[in-house]
Amino acid sequence: MAESPLEDFIAALPKVELHLHLVGSASVQTVLELARRHPGGPVPTVEEELRAFYTFRDFPHFAQIYMAVNTLLRDPEDVATLVTGMARDLAAQNGRYVELQVTPYAHHVGGLPMRAVTEALDIAARQAADEHGVQVAYIFDIPGEYGEEAARVTLDHALGEPPQALVGFGLAGIEQSRSQYRDAFRDAFVAARAAGLHSVPHGGEMSGPETIWQTIEDLAAERIGHGISCVRDPALLAHLRETQLPLDVCPTSNVCTGQVAAIEEHPLPVMLGEGLYVTLNSDDPPMFGTTLSNEYRVAAEVFGLDRKGLAALAHNAVNASFLGQAAKDALNAEIDAVPA
């Protein structure tokens, strides 16, 4: 069956992915490969069972499943397999650049030395570019529920054994657990920013606007992951509109983890209507049965964005990235050249 004009347009758009987690980027086939490589763990080795495994009751359950998949990363080859598999999948969607979120603490707990993880990330980034034409940058994020130790390990890795393409420092995980570790997270971000890393924490995904305010006031956020609860706070909306602080929005993810009841109820149209700076992303696409291209399709078919609106979101992702200006200019020119 021939593709529709909308499908053709989405396929032709050069894309930048700013909110994608390493473990969550693993396709079903990649996870099956790893599960069969390391049998006897909690992750199913049969495709039908794995797809059922990816049915999430709520965010804590999703986090539990995510960490179960993470147990499959037992050697540097496993880490590289995920990165190159992600690049292959993104290239098939005309993806050109990704800022991939890596959680060093999870690899530390799994017994992988920092140097081994960094070497795997460096090798995989070169392979992604050479074999798939996808430029990979990395963001190291703290899994917030693991507190001060996770902050220390993540910072030590970022400052002591960083991959060549490390550009950012993040904070993810269960947001409700953050308050008790607020000082430790603030201190870690101060040190990371002093070392030249960009601040890109999650906020306002599973909690209220106060978490977004904390990323701004405590962590000097340059971009915020999700941020969807901002619509509950008029003062925050006004601040985000005035500052044009980018928000990396992941609609399908928010539905799958129970943060939004149904895709039709997602606040993305409200955020756009309020004049906020929004980028469109997939978060953990195989786990949520989506792709970056599908998020553009949802924006068109569910939220009514026309091609101009989709192109604007593609431009937003390019301009909110940490690419150099020449690379941004080149990608923006390619987006403008896609026939409307």
N, C-alpha and C positions, 0 to 999 in steps of 0.2 A: 504494500500500500504506500502511495506517495505521501511524503510529509506535507503538512499544512504550511502555508506561508508563515504562520507564527513559529512553528517548529523550525523552519528554515532560518528565521531571523535569530532565534535563541541559539541555534547551533552555530551560526556565523559569528556571534558576539565573542570577541576575545574576553576571557574571564580571569578575574583575580579572586582567590579564596583567602579570606583573612581570619576565618574562625573554623579551624579544622584540627581535631585532636589526633595525634599519632595512632593510638590504639583504636580509637573510634573510627579511623579511616579505613580499617582493614575490611576488605570485601569478604563476603561469606566464603568464597573459595580460598582466600588467603588464610582466614581463621581455621578453616578445615585443614589446610595444609599444615599449619602450625600445631593444631590439636593432634593430628595424626603423627607429626614429628615428635610430639611430647605427650604420649597417651597416659591415661590414668588420672588425669586432673578433672576439674569440675566442668570443663567445656566439652559439649558433645562433639563427636567425630562424624556424626551422620547429619547430612544437610537439613532434612526435615526437622530433626530435633534441635539443631542450632537455630533455625528460624523461629521455632517456638520459644527457645531460650531468650530470644530478643524481644519478647513481649513483656513490657515493663509495667509494674503496678503503680509506681511513683518514682520520684527522683532518687530516694535512697536505694530502691531496688535496682534502678539503672546503674547507680554508682557501684553496687555490689557486683552486677554482671560485668561492668567495665573492668573492675579489678580482677575478676576471674579470668577475663581474656588476657589481661596484663601478665598473668602468671605463665603464659605461654612464651613470653620473651625471656629466654634463658641464656642466650648467647648473642654476641654481636651480629651474627648472620640473621637471627630472627628480627632484630631491630631494622637492619638494612632491608629485609624482605618487606616489611611494612612500608617503609618510605618509598621504595621503588614501585611497589604495588599501587600506592596512592598516586604516584606520578603518572603511571600508566592509565589509571582510571580518570584522572583529571585531564590528561592530554586528549582523551577520547571526547571530552566535552569542550574542546578548544580552550582549556585552562592553560594559562601561561605562567602564572606566578602564585605561590602559596606561602603564607606564613604559618607554618605547622607547629602546633602546640605540643610540646614534649614535657612529660612529668618525670624529671630525673629521680625524684624520691621513690617512685614505684620501681624503677630499675635498681636503685640502691637496696631496697628491701628484698628484691629478688636476687641479690648477690652479684650483680654486674658491676665491675669496677668503672669509675668515671671515665678513665682513659679509653676503655673498650667501647663504651657507649658513644663517646665523642668520635672515635675513629670510625665507627659504623655510620654515624650521622654524616660525617664528612664524605666518606666513600659513596654513600647512597645519594647525597646531594649532587655529586659529580655524575653519577649514573643517571639520575633523573634528568639532568640537563642534556647529557650526551645521547641518551637512548630515547627520551620522550619529549625533549624540548621544553621542559618545565623547570623554571628556576625556583629553588626551595630556599626559604629562610626559616629560621627556627625561633620560637618563643619558649622559654623555660617557665613552666608554671608550678606554683605551690599548690598541692592539694590541701585546701584550707582546714579540713577536719582533722588533719594530722599535726597541726599546731606548730610549736616552736622548732621541733626537730626537723620537720619537713621544710620549714623556712630556712633553717641553717644549711641543710643538705643541698637544697636547690641553689642557694646563694653560693655555697662553696663550689659547686659544679660550674655555675655560670661564671664565676670570677677566676677559678683555678684551672679548669679544664674545659673551656668553652669550645664548641664547634666553630668552624670558620664563619658559618653563616648565621650565627646567633645575633638577633637584632632586638629581642624584647624579653621582658620579665613579666610574668602574669600571676594571677591568683584565681584558682578555680575551686571546685568541690562544693560541698554543702554550705551554703552561705550562712545558715542559722548558727553555725558553730564558730563563726569568725570573731565575735565580740570578745571572747575570753583571751584571744591571741592578738588583739589589735595592735599592741605595742610592738610585738615581734614582727608582724607583717610590715608595719610602718618602717621599722629599722631596716628590714631586708630591702625594701624598695628604695630607701634613701641610698643604701650602698650600691644597689644595682644601677640606679640612675647616675650616681657619681661615676660609675664605670662606663657610662655611655649607652646603657641599655634603655629602650623605650618602655614606658609603663602601660601595660595592656591587661588590666584585671577584669575578671567577670564581675558583674553587679546587677542586681535587680532582675535576676532570672527567676529565683524561687523565693525571694523575699521582697520587702517593700522598698519604697524610694530611699529610705534611710541608708540602705546598703550602697546605693549609687552615690549618694552624698559622701559616704565614707571613702569610696574609691577616688573621688575628686579631692576631698580635703586631706585625707591621710596618705594617699598613694600617688597623688599628682597624675591621675590617669590621663593619657594622651588619646586613648581609645578605650571603649568599654564593651565587654562581651555581653550581649543580650540587651540589658537595660530596659526591658519591656514594662517594668512597673513604674517607670517615670510618668506614665499617663495619669497616675493617681495624685500627682503633686503639681499644682499649677506653678509654684515657684521654681520647681526643678525643670519643668517644661520651658519656662521662660529662660532659665539659665542655659539649658542645652541649646535652645534656639539662638540665643545671643552669641554663645561661644562656638557654635557649630562643632561641638565635641562629637566625633563619630561614634555611632552605636552599631555594633556588629549583630544584626538580627538574624535569627535562625527559626523561621516559622514552624516547619514540620517538627523540628526537635522539641519545641515548646509544647506542642500537642502530645507528642509521644511520651514525654516525661511527666505529663499531667499538669503543666504550668498554665496551659490554656485548654479549655474544655473542648473546643472544636476549632478547626482551622478558620471557619467563618467568623469566629469571635476574636481572632488574633488582633492585637492593637497596631499592627504595621500600618494600616491605612490612616489611623488616628495620628500616629507619629509623623507620617509623611504630610498629612494635612496641617500639622502644627509647625511645619517647616524645619523638622529635625534632620540632622545629617545621618542617613541610614545607609548601611551596606548590607548586602544579601549574602547569606552563607549557609553551609550545610551541617556544621558541627560534628556529627558522628554519622555520616550518611548511610553506610550499610546497616548500622544498627537501627536506623529509623526508616529504612526503606525509601531513601531519597537520594538525590544527587544535587550538585550545584545547579545544573541545568533545570532540574525539576523545581527548584526554588524560584527560578525565573518564571517557569510555567505557572506555578501557583500564584505568583504576583500578578500575572496577566489574567488567568482564568478565574481566580477566586476574588482578587482585590481590584480587578478591572484596570490594571496599568496598560497603557498602550505602548507601542514600540519606543516612543520618545521617553516614556517613563522607565522602561527597562534599560534603555541605553544610559539614562541618567544614573541608575543604580550601578551599572557597570563602571561608569566614570567615577562614581563615588568610591568604589572599591580601589580603583587604581590610585586615586588621589589621597586616600586615607592610608595607603600602604607605606612601607618604609623603603620603597624603591628609590633610586636616584632620580633626579628630575628628568634627565634625558630619557630614561626608560619609561617614565610616566608619560612623557610627551609622545613617545612612539606608540605606546599602547592606546592612548587617547585618540591619536590620529587614526589608528586601525578601527576603533569603535565608531568614530565619525564616518568612516568609509563604508560601513555596513549599510547596504541599501535599506531604506525604511519602507 
